[in-house]
Amino acid sequence: MIASDRVAISVALLLGLSLPSSALAAEPKPDAAVKTDYVDASVTLDAAIKGNAALAANLLAEAKRWIESNRAEAATAFKAEPELFRDGRGWTFERNYRQTSIVGGRYVSIVRTDYLNTGGAHPNTDINTILWDDSAKKQISIRPFFKETADNGATLKALRAAAIAAVAAEKKKRGAYDIGDWRQGIEPKLLRIGAISLASSTMAGKSAGLDFHYPPYAAGAYVEGSYVVFVPWRSFKTRLSPQGAAIFAGERPPEAKADSK
């Protein structure tokens, strides 16, 4: 269950309101989980991912390592400061993997969302992306799609500028104040520019560009929530390698624009 669902259900319970049965029935059964006195951790793969055995196995193995790492950290904290875990106040970790596109029948984009509550002022959400090469049966990066992707190089500087412009435009659309130094956190480095996925396209088997995913805090104040912004392929067309030029074409479908809001 994502953080917004938790808030909605909590408000309904406080007000004594009844929830539709679909609101409670919609929560999927975890594909991996552990629950103790001090931690409740779970992972869910969506149906599309489960339909790809190699991909599902890869992500589930990754997820189980994540669960164990968090369980071990919570166990250490529980032993050192048990008073912080009284009255059932254990740590909560939830991870969700969601497939967003398949390009060329080969490249699968997945958005990985983590919900974390370790007793702080508020829960936190982290967002990352995974690109799966279904031919090679492994996770890859976007590097092969570009002529060069050196940190602080021309390509990543151009992508950074485009991503920042898209975030600024989305802030204006939301009526959010464009303050603070959030731009400094988006760097022209592949591991610091933002989580990237291949956007869907109106042309079958193609990608219309890149989606950049920023969790709360990454591109503004926590209250602004997360951002998903789109950079069309034509803006980086001249920087594509032959492999990249083969997969980018078309426009972003209207339904994809709605999903990113």
Backbone bond lengths (Angstrom), bond angles and torsions (degrees), N, CA, C in turn:
res aa  C-N    CA-C-N  psi(-1)  N-CA   C-N-CA  omega(-1)  CA-C   N-CA-C  phi
1 M - - - 1.454 - - 1.523 108.99 -
2 I 1.333 118.82 129.31 1.438 121.19 -178.80 1.520 109.80 -79.47
3 A 1.341 116.18 166.99 1.455 120.87 -173.00 1.531 112.81 -59.01
4 S 1.351 117.63 -39.62 1.459 120.60 -179.02 1.522 111.54 -63.08
5 D 1.330 117.41 -36.91 1.463 120.61 177.51 1.523 110.44 -65.56
6 R 1.335 116.31 -39.97 1.460 119.85 179.30 1.527 110.76 -60.74
7 V 1.350 115.78 -43.69 1.463 119.82 -179.75 1.519 111.12 -62.95
8 A 1.342 116.53 -45.12 1.461 120.52 -178.60 1.524 111.43 -60.20
9 I 1.323 116.83 -44.69 1.460 120.66 -179.01 1.519 110.99 -68.16
10 S 1.350 117.26 -38.84 1.459 120.33 179.10 1.520 111.47 -63.14
11 V 1.344 116.41 -42.68 1.468 120.39 178.64 1.518 110.73 -62.79
12 A 1.330 116.12 -43.51 1.462 119.88 -179.80 1.519 111.30 -61.48
13 L 1.327 117.21 -40.54 1.463 120.46 179.98 1.516 111.60 -67.09
14 L 1.329 116.57 -39.80 1.465 120.36 179.89 1.524 111.70 -65.45
15 L 1.333 115.82 -34.70 1.458 119.97 -178.68 1.519 112.42 -87.59
16 G 1.315 116.63 -2.59 1.454 119.96 179.91 1.505 113.29 73.37
17 L 1.334 115.76 24.81 1.457 119.21 -179.11 1.516 110.13 -89.53
18 S 1.306 116.14 152.83 1.465 119.82 176.37 1.511 108.77 -91.93
19 L 1.309 115.85 143.75 1.454 121.39 178.91 1.527 109.71 -99.98
20 P 1.332 117.04 145.06 1.465 119.11 174.92 1.526 109.23 -59.34
21 S 1.316 116.15 144.26 1.457 119.11 -179.45 1.517 111.60 -58.46
22 S 1.350 117.51 -30.34 1.464 120.91 -179.91 1.507 111.88 -65.15
23 A 1.364 117.84 -28.57 1.457 120.90 -179.35 1.505 110.89 -67.28
24 L 1.330 116.69 -33.18 1.452 120.53 179.78 1.524 111.42 -89.05
25 A 1.317 116.90 -31.23 1.459 120.42 -176.86 1.519 111.99 -78.33
26 A 1.357 117.30 -16.53 1.455 120.53 -174.38 1.519 113.20 -73.55
27 E 1.324 117.71 -19.61 1.449 120.00 -177.14 1.527 110.34 -69.08
28 P 1.344 116.84 119.92 1.468 119.39 -177.17 1.522 112.56 -74.24
29 K 1.309 115.87 157.47 1.452 121.09 176.55 1.524 108.86 -74.64
30 P 1.336 118.06 132.81 1.468 120.18 -179.14 1.525 111.94 -60.86
31 D 1.321 115.73 148.54 1.460 121.13 176.75 1.527 111.23 -91.59
32 A 1.319 116.25 -14.35 1.468 122.43 173.80 1.520 106.34 -157.28
33 A 1.327 116.77 141.25 1.461 119.19 -177.64 1.516 111.41 -161.34
34 V 1.332 115.87 157.22 1.459 122.71 170.97 1.527 107.10 -146.52
35 K 1.325 116.01 138.20 1.457 120.15 179.80 1.516 109.06 -139.19
36 T 1.348 116.14 126.56 1.459 122.83 178.08 1.522 108.16 -134.97
37 D 1.333 116.67 -170.13 1.463 120.51 177.55 1.526 112.27 -67.73
38 Y 1.303 116.93 -18.95 1.458 119.50 -173.65 1.528 114.85 -120.73
39 V 1.327 118.73 -9.01 1.463 119.56 179.97 1.520 111.19 -148.83
40 D 1.328 114.62 145.01 1.461 122.43 173.91 1.528 105.87 -132.20
41 A 1.331 116.95 104.30 1.463 121.71 -176.02 1.521 110.07 -124.12
42 S 1.321 115.93 137.24 1.467 119.89 -178.88 1.517 110.69 -148.67
43 V 1.327 114.47 157.72 1.463 122.06 -179.70 1.523 109.06 -136.45
44 T 1.338 116.08 138.79 1.459 121.22 179.28 1.522 110.34 -130.41
45 L 1.328 116.42 132.01 1.457 122.89 172.98 1.521 108.50 -104.07
46 D 1.334 117.97 140.52 1.460 117.71 179.07 1.530 110.66 -77.77
47 A 1.320 116.31 169.98 1.462 122.25 -173.00 1.525 112.33 -61.95
48 A 1.331 117.02 -37.55 1.462 119.93 -179.36 1.520 111.09 -63.31
49 I 1.313 116.83 -40.62 1.464 120.83 178.94 1.523 110.36 -66.60
50 K 1.313 116.56 -42.42 1.469 120.05 -179.54 1.528 112.05 -62.35
51 G 1.332 116.87 -22.85 1.452 120.60 178.67 1.522 113.70 -76.04
52 N 1.337 116.43 -7.81 1.462 122.02 179.17 1.526 106.98 -115.53
53 A 1.331 117.02 99.25 1.466 121.68 -170.84 1.522 113.51 -57.58
54 A 1.334 117.54 -44.72 1.468 120.27 -177.74 1.521 111.07 -66.72
55 L 1.324 116.86 -43.12 1.461 121.44 178.59 1.519 110.86 -63.77
56 A 1.328 116.60 -46.67 1.463 121.03 -179.48 1.527 110.99 -60.11
57 A 1.318 117.08 -41.89 1.467 120.75 -179.88 1.521 110.93 -64.97
58 N 1.323 116.73 -40.77 1.461 121.04 179.91 1.522 111.33 -63.45
59 L 1.328 116.35 -47.06 1.459 120.69 -178.13 1.527 111.48 -69.41
60 L 1.319 116.22 -37.12 1.462 119.18 -179.40 1.533 110.54 -67.29
61 A 1.320 117.17 -37.61 1.468 120.34 176.66 1.529 109.98 -63.62
62 E 1.325 116.59 -43.85 1.460 121.25 176.69 1.530 110.53 -60.65
63 A 1.324 116.08 -43.55 1.457 121.86 -177.39 1.528 112.10 -64.71
64 K 1.316 116.37 -39.32 1.463 119.55 -179.89 1.526 111.26 -66.67
65 R 1.327 116.79 -35.14 1.471 119.59 175.34 1.520 110.20 -65.34
66 W 1.335 116.15 -38.83 1.467 121.54 178.52 1.526 110.88 -64.23
67 I 1.320 116.52 -43.54 1.460 120.71 178.18 1.527 110.62 -60.73
68 E 1.323 116.64 -46.84 1.460 120.59 -177.62 1.531 111.66 -64.46
69 S 1.320 116.56 -39.20 1.460 120.08 178.08 1.526 111.15 -61.66
70 N 1.324 116.16 -44.31 1.466 120.16 179.78 1.526 111.65 -70.62
71 R 1.336 116.77 -36.71 1.460 119.49 177.32 1.530 111.11 -61.99
72 A 1.331 115.94 -44.00 1.458 120.53 -179.70 1.527 111.35 -64.10
73 E 1.329 116.59 -40.74 1.468 120.01 179.06 1.522 110.89 -65.53
74 A 1.333 116.55 -41.91 1.466 120.49 178.78 1.522 111.06 -65.91
75 A 1.332 116.90 -37.24 1.468 120.80 179.06 1.518 110.94 -63.18
76 T 1.328 116.35 -40.34 1.465 120.78 178.45 1.527 110.58 -64.31
77 A 1.338 116.36 -43.97 1.467 120.32 179.50 1.518 111.31 -66.05
78 F 1.327 116.60 -38.51 1.465 121.48 179.65 1.524 111.11 -63.48
79 K 1.301 116.40 -38.05 1.465 121.20 179.26 1.522 111.16 -71.81
80 A 1.327 116.73 -37.77 1.463 120.78 -177.18 1.521 112.71 -78.52
81 E 1.348 116.84 -38.37 1.476 120.56 -176.55 1.528 110.12 -137.53
82 P 1.330 117.92 69.88 1.471 120.60 -176.75 1.514 114.23 -61.37
83 E 1.336 117.07 -24.29 1.470 119.47 -179.49 1.527 112.40 -63.48
84 L 1.325 117.39 -24.36 1.457 120.58 179.60 1.522 112.42 -73.74
85 F 1.322 116.99 -12.18 1.461 121.86 -176.16 1.533 112.30 -110.41
86 R 1.332 117.25 12.47 1.458 119.82 -178.77 1.521 111.53 -67.44
87 D 1.318 115.25 159.14 1.471 122.50 176.90 1.531 112.08 56.63
88 G 1.311 116.08 36.72 1.464 120.00 176.09 1.507 114.98 74.27
89 R 1.334 118.07 18.75 1.469 120.57 -178.29 1.525 110.75 -84.16
90 G 1.300 116.39 63.85 1.460 120.42 177.38 1.517 111.37 -82.87
91 W 1.308 116.08 168.50 1.460 121.15 176.58 1.528 109.54 -81.35
92 T 1.328 115.40 145.70 1.464 121.05 -179.39 1.527 110.51 -122.70
93 F 1.314 115.03 132.38 1.461 121.53 177.57 1.523 108.25 -133.43
94 E 1.326 116.50 126.58 1.464 120.59 177.36 1.529 108.70 -132.15
95 R 1.313 116.13 131.04 1.465 121.17 179.19 1.524 108.66 -123.64
96 N 1.335 115.18 135.79 1.463 121.17 178.66 1.515 109.82 -128.10
97 Y 1.324 116.33 129.68 1.462 122.29 175.62 1.530 108.20 -106.22
98 R 1.340 116.18 127.55 1.471 120.44 -178.14 1.526 109.90 -132.53
99 Q 1.324 115.86 125.09 1.467 120.68 177.44 1.524 109.21 -77.83
100 T 1.349 116.97 132.05 1.461 120.20 -177.38 1.520 114.14 -113.53
101 S 1.340 117.51 -23.94 1.466 118.79 178.88 1.522 110.44 -163.69
102 I 1.332 115.07 157.04 1.474 122.64 169.22 1.522 106.20 -128.31
103 V 1.310 116.66 126.19 1.466 121.42 -176.49 1.523 109.49 -118.20
104 G 1.313 115.56 130.35 1.455 120.85 178.28 1.517 113.59 63.94
105 G 1.324 116.53 19.99 1.453 120.49 -177.42 1.512 113.04 64.46
106 R 1.330 116.56 14.39 1.459 120.43 -171.67 1.527 113.94 -134.74
107 Y 1.326 117.34 -44.49 1.467 121.13 -173.35 1.529 110.52 -97.37
108 V 1.304 115.41 116.19 1.468 121.84 -176.11 1.528 109.27 -107.79
109 S 1.321 116.00 123.24 1.463 120.61 177.83 1.522 109.66 -97.31
110 I 1.315 115.83 133.52 1.460 122.93 -179.63 1.521 109.12 -128.10
111 V 1.313 116.52 135.36 1.464 121.46 173.07 1.522 107.83 -102.48
112 R 1.317 115.83 127.45 1.462 122.35 -179.42 1.523 108.67 -110.62
113 T 1.335 116.08 116.88 1.459 121.41 -178.15 1.518 110.26 -113.89
114 D 1.319 115.75 127.21 1.464 121.81 179.09 1.524 110.24 -112.04
115 Y 1.323 115.31 130.79 1.465 122.40 172.86 1.525 106.86 -108.05
116 L 1.345 116.93 127.53 1.460 120.93 -175.87 1.529 110.41 -132.72
117 N 1.308 115.60 129.56 1.465 120.53 176.66 1.526 107.45 -134.49
118 T 1.330 116.15 105.86 1.471 121.45 -178.88 1.519 111.38 -116.48
119 G 1.338 115.55 27.95 1.459 120.11 174.55 1.506 115.43 87.76
120 G 1.313 117.84 13.30 1.458 120.84 178.99 1.519 112.30 -79.28
121 A 1.327 115.74 -165.42 1.466 120.72 -178.34 1.521 111.73 -63.62
122 H 1.311 116.64 -31.17 1.465 121.32 178.03 1.520 108.59 -159.00
123 P 1.311 117.80 159.77 1.470 120.37 176.21 1.531 110.20 -64.51
124 N 1.305 116.71 160.09 1.462 121.70 177.07 1.525 110.06 -121.36
125 T 1.316 114.80 154.08 1.454 121.57 177.28 1.517 109.03 -127.16
126 D 1.318 116.58 134.70 1.453 121.07 176.05 1.526 107.98 -122.29
127 I 1.319 116.31 144.37 1.457 121.40 -178.54 1.523 109.18 -128.74
128 N 1.311 116.27 131.16 1.450 121.33 175.31 1.525 108.16 -138.36
129 T 1.309 115.98 170.50 1.468 120.12 179.76 1.515 110.07 -131.04
130 I 1.316 114.32 156.10 1.462 122.53 178.78 1.519 108.05 -131.79
131 L 1.319 116.31 135.85 1.459 121.18 174.23 1.525 107.67 -113.16
132 W 1.323 115.05 119.58 1.464 121.53 -176.14 1.520 109.90 -107.22
133 D 1.332 116.39 127.49 1.460 121.95 175.28 1.527 106.86 -92.66
134 D 1.317 116.75 106.54 1.454 119.89 -174.02 1.523 112.62 -74.58
135 S 1.319 117.28 -15.14 1.464 119.74 175.46 1.525 110.26 -80.63
136 A 1.329 116.20 -44.71 1.463 120.97 -179.99 1.524 112.25 -83.96
137 K 1.345 117.11 -12.17 1.463 122.80 -179.12 1.531 111.43 58.18
138 K 1.334 115.25 49.60 1.462 118.73 178.34 1.532 110.07 -157.64
139 Q 1.330 115.65 163.03 1.452 121.52 175.06 1.529 109.04 -78.86
140 I 1.331 115.71 139.60 1.461 120.94 179.39 1.531 108.62 -133.46
141 S 1.333 116.60 179.03 1.458 122.27 174.20 1.524 108.63 -111.57
142 I 1.328 116.48 -179.36 1.464 120.69 178.28 1.529 112.08 -84.03
143 R 1.316 118.18 -1.03 1.472 120.97 -175.23 1.527 113.45 -52.46
144 P 1.347 120.02 -43.49 1.473 119.20 -177.14 1.528 114.21 -61.83
145 F 1.341 117.42 -16.74 1.454 120.47 -176.82 1.530 112.87 -83.86
146 F 1.337 116.73 -6.77 1.459 120.24 -176.79 1.526 111.52 -124.60
147 K 1.322 115.53 154.33 1.460 120.62 179.07 1.524 110.82 -64.57
148 E 1.317 116.77 -37.42 1.462 121.32 176.44 1.526 109.07 -152.92
149 T 1.326 115.18 147.06 1.470 120.23 178.94 1.527 110.18 -139.70
150 A 1.314 116.58 39.10 1.467 120.25 179.83 1.525 110.02 -65.77
151 D 1.336 116.18 141.91 1.461 119.79 174.34 1.530 109.23 -57.21
152 N 1.333 115.21 132.82 1.471 123.06 -177.61 1.529 112.71 65.70
153 G 1.331 115.82 15.87 1.460 120.24 177.40 1.521 111.35 -85.88
154 A 1.323 115.61 176.96 1.463 121.24 -174.56 1.526 113.17 -61.48
155 T 1.322 117.35 -40.65 1.468 120.25 -178.06 1.516 111.73 -64.76
156 L 1.319 117.20 -50.75 1.460 119.58 -177.34 1.530 111.86 -70.97
157 K 1.302 118.01 -28.17 1.473 119.53 173.57 1.531 110.11 -65.73
158 A 1.326 116.17 -41.29 1.466 120.29 179.28 1.528 110.80 -67.36
159 L 1.334 117.61 -42.60 1.464 120.82 178.90 1.531 110.68 -65.82
160 R 1.318 116.86 -38.78 1.474 120.27 177.58 1.524 110.49 -61.21
161 A 1.328 116.84 -46.65 1.466 120.11 -179.92 1.522 110.94 -60.65
162 A 1.321 116.44 -41.31 1.470 120.47 -179.99 1.518 111.26 -67.34
163 A 1.335 117.51 -40.78 1.465 120.96 179.46 1.516 111.20 -66.03
164 I 1.329 117.54 -42.94 1.469 121.53 179.39 1.529 110.37 -62.90
165 A 1.328 116.41 -43.33 1.466 120.06 178.13 1.524 110.93 -61.17
166 A 1.328 117.18 -39.27 1.468 121.00 179.88 1.531 111.14 -68.30
167 V 1.333 117.32 -39.34 1.471 120.14 177.21 1.523 109.84 -65.23
168 A 1.328 117.15 -44.55 1.468 120.87 -179.75 1.529 110.70 -60.21
169 A 1.325 116.85 -40.05 1.469 121.00 178.25 1.523 110.85 -65.29
170 E 1.340 116.78 -40.18 1.463 120.68 178.90 1.517 110.89 -67.55
171 K 1.337 117.76 -37.24 1.463 120.55 176.33 1.539 110.18 -60.57
172 K 1.307 115.98 -43.82 1.460 120.52 179.73 1.521 110.50 -62.53
173 K 1.343 116.53 -41.10 1.455 121.11 179.30 1.533 111.47 -63.28
174 R 1.334 115.85 -38.22 1.471 121.13 179.90 1.527 113.20 -78.44
175 G 1.330 115.91 -15.64 1.458 119.04 -175.09 1.514 112.16 79.25
176 A 1.340 116.63 23.54 1.464 121.39 179.64 1.526 109.46 -86.02
177 Y 1.316 116.07 144.12 1.455 120.37 178.49 1.531 109.97 -71.58
178 D 1.319 115.83 129.78 1.465 120.51 179.09 1.529 108.21 -90.35
179 I 1.331 115.57 80.26 1.453 121.10 -177.55 1.527 109.61 -127.54
180 G 1.315 115.38 169.76 1.457 119.67 177.82 1.521 111.83 83.89
181 D 1.308 115.36 -178.29 1.466 120.92 -175.56 1.526 111.69 -108.62
182 W 1.339 117.26 37.24 1.456 120.45 -177.31 1.531 112.53 -58.30
183 R 1.328 117.51 -27.93 1.464 120.24 179.78 1.522 111.96 -62.56
184 Q 1.345 116.14 -30.39 1.462 119.63 -178.80 1.524 112.09 -66.09
185 G 1.325 116.33 -24.95 1.462 119.91 -179.67 1.519 113.97 -79.30
186 I 1.336 116.15 -11.57 1.468 121.12 177.29 1.521 107.24 -102.36
187 E 1.316 116.35 104.75 1.452 121.61 -172.51 1.530 111.64 -108.71
188 P 1.326 117.42 154.18 1.473 120.40 178.46 1.526 111.88 -77.94
189 K 1.324 114.70 56.91 1.455 122.72 178.26 1.521 106.98 -135.48
190 L 1.296 117.47 140.73 1.463 120.28 -173.01 1.522 112.21 -58.48
191 L 1.318 118.10 -34.59 1.458 121.26 -178.70 1.521 113.20 -90.58
192 R 1.341 117.55 0.99 1.461 120.94 -177.77 1.529 113.41 -128.16
193 I 1.312 117.39 0.03 1.457 120.19 -175.81 1.522 112.18 -85.28
194 G 1.320 117.21 -16.64 1.463 122.47 -176.60 1.516 109.81 127.61
195 A 1.315 115.38 160.71 1.472 120.19 178.38 1.519 108.31 -77.46
196 I 1.329 116.81 126.54 1.467 121.82 -172.29 1.524 110.93 -114.33
197 S 1.326 115.64 136.74 1.466 120.92 172.49 1.519 109.38 -132.17
198 L 1.323 116.28 158.85 1.457 121.27 176.80 1.524 109.06 -79.80
199 A 1.320 116.09 122.22 1.463 120.54 -179.56 1.525 110.32 -75.24
200 S 1.311 115.94 147.95 1.461 120.49 176.63 1.528 109.63 -69.99
201 S 1.342 116.76 166.09 1.455 121.73 -174.97 1.522 111.21 -138.65
202 T 1.323 115.04 160.05 1.464 120.73 174.12 1.522 110.90 -72.70
203 M 1.326 116.87 -15.15 1.463 121.13 176.69 1.518 109.20 -98.35
204 A 1.315 116.07 124.82 1.459 121.09 -177.22 1.527 111.34 -58.02
205 G 1.324 115.47 134.69 1.453 120.98 176.78 1.510 115.19 78.42
206 K 1.322 117.19 3.97 1.463 121.08 -178.80 1.524 110.89 -116.18
207 S 1.340 114.86 169.23 1.463 121.71 174.33 1.518 108.56 -117.94
208 A 1.327 116.55 137.23 1.461 120.97 -178.39 1.523 112.20 -85.21
209 G 1.336 116.94 -5.64 1.453 119.87 -178.75 1.515 110.86 153.40
210 L 1.309 116.63 -154.48 1.458 122.25 -177.10 1.522 111.14 -118.29
211 D 1.319 115.41 136.27 1.462 121.54 170.79 1.526 107.95 -99.11
212 F 1.325 116.56 133.39 1.457 122.49 176.64 1.521 107.83 -108.85
213 H 1.311 116.48 127.09 1.463 122.51 -175.38 1.535 109.87 -110.91
214 Y 1.335 115.93 124.95 1.458 120.92 179.79 1.533 109.80 -125.85
215 P 1.329 117.98 121.23 1.467 120.40 178.59 1.523 110.57 -74.64
216 P 1.341 117.91 172.48 1.463 120.33 175.30 1.523 111.02 -52.64
217 Y 1.329 115.76 141.05 1.469 125.04 -177.91 1.529 112.66 85.42
218 A 1.331 119.19 -28.27 1.459 120.36 -174.07 1.529 112.65 -70.25
219 A 1.324 117.17 -28.91 1.465 120.15 -177.90 1.528 111.65 -133.46
220 G 1.320 116.07 25.44 1.457 119.36 179.65 1.512 111.90 156.84
221 A 1.318 116.14 -168.44 1.461 121.47 -179.47 1.527 110.90 -67.64
222 Y 1.322 115.60 156.23 1.466 120.90 -178.41 1.529 111.55 -57.00
223 V 1.336 117.04 -38.62 1.468 120.93 -176.26 1.527 112.48 -65.91
224 E 1.331 117.66 -17.61 1.462 120.01 178.60 1.520 112.01 -74.70
225 G 1.335 116.60 -17.36 1.454 120.04 -178.85 1.517 111.51 76.26
226 S 1.319 116.08 -156.88 1.463 121.28 -177.40 1.530 110.79 -93.99
227 Y 1.317 114.46 163.26 1.468 121.72 177.18 1.528 109.51 -127.35
228 V 1.326 116.01 137.97 1.459 122.32 167.79 1.523 105.68 -125.68
229 V 1.328 116.34 115.43 1.464 119.88 -177.27 1.521 109.62 -122.13
230 F 1.304 115.10 151.20 1.468 122.45 -172.97 1.522 110.89 -110.91
231 V 1.337 116.30 135.65 1.468 122.93 173.80 1.527 107.37 -120.10
232 P 1.332 118.40 113.57 1.480 120.94 -175.97 1.527 112.75 -67.03
233 W 1.319 115.62 149.88 1.464 121.13 -174.75 1.512 112.84 -63.13
234 R 1.319 117.51 -29.45 1.473 119.35 -178.17 1.523 111.97 -64.04
235 S 1.342 116.84 -24.35 1.465 119.59 -179.06 1.525 112.35 -73.02
236 F 1.332 117.44 -17.58 1.472 119.83 177.31 1.537 111.26 -126.83
237 K 1.319 116.51 20.15 1.470 122.72 -176.48 1.525 112.29 -54.02
238 T 1.336 117.83 -44.02 1.465 121.09 -175.02 1.530 112.67 -71.23
239 R 1.319 117.08 -12.27 1.467 121.13 -177.61 1.534 112.48 -97.26
240 L 1.322 116.54 -2.81 1.462 120.38 -176.32 1.528 112.42 -76.49
241 S 1.318 114.76 144.23 1.462 121.54 171.11 1.530 107.72 -79.70
242 P 1.329 119.10 168.96 1.478 119.77 175.33 1.529 111.93 -54.62
243 Q 1.335 117.26 -37.74 1.462 120.78 178.46 1.524 111.02 -64.59
244 G 1.321 116.53 -39.02 1.457 120.42 178.55 1.519 112.15 -72.38
245 A 1.328 116.37 -41.52 1.469 120.19 -179.87 1.521 111.50 -59.86
246 A 1.324 116.80 -26.49 1.466 121.08 -177.76 1.527 112.97 -75.72
247 I 1.320 118.02 -18.05 1.473 118.78 -174.84 1.523 114.78 -110.84
248 F 1.346 118.02 -11.43 1.460 119.24 -177.87 1.523 111.32 -102.38
249 A 1.327 115.99 128.60 1.461 122.14 177.97 1.524 108.66 -175.05
250 G 1.315 116.55 164.44 1.462 121.03 174.75 1.516 114.23 81.73
251 E 1.336 113.28 -169.16 1.459 121.12 -178.06 1.528 109.71 -120.30
252 R 1.297 115.46 165.67 1.467 119.83 178.05 1.530 109.37 -77.80
253 P 1.334 118.20 129.23 1.470 120.29 179.61 1.537 111.31 -64.60
254 P 1.331 117.23 147.48 1.466 120.13 179.39 1.528 113.29 -57.01
255 E 1.332 117.51 -37.35 1.469 119.62 -178.91 1.519 111.93 -66.92
256 A 1.338 117.23 -29.07 1.465 120.61 178.05 1.517 109.82 -70.19
257 K 1.327 117.11 -35.24 1.461 120.33 177.29 1.521 110.73 -63.93
258 A 1.312 116.17 -39.62 1.468 120.30 179.48 1.516 111.01 -66.82
259 D 1.339 117.70 -38.00 1.458 121.91 -177.94 1.512 112.69 -64.87
260 S 1.338 117.64 -26.83 1.454 121.21 -174.94 1.519 113.35 -84.06
261 K 1.314 117.92 -7.03 1.466 120.15 -176.97 1.514 111.16 -80.74
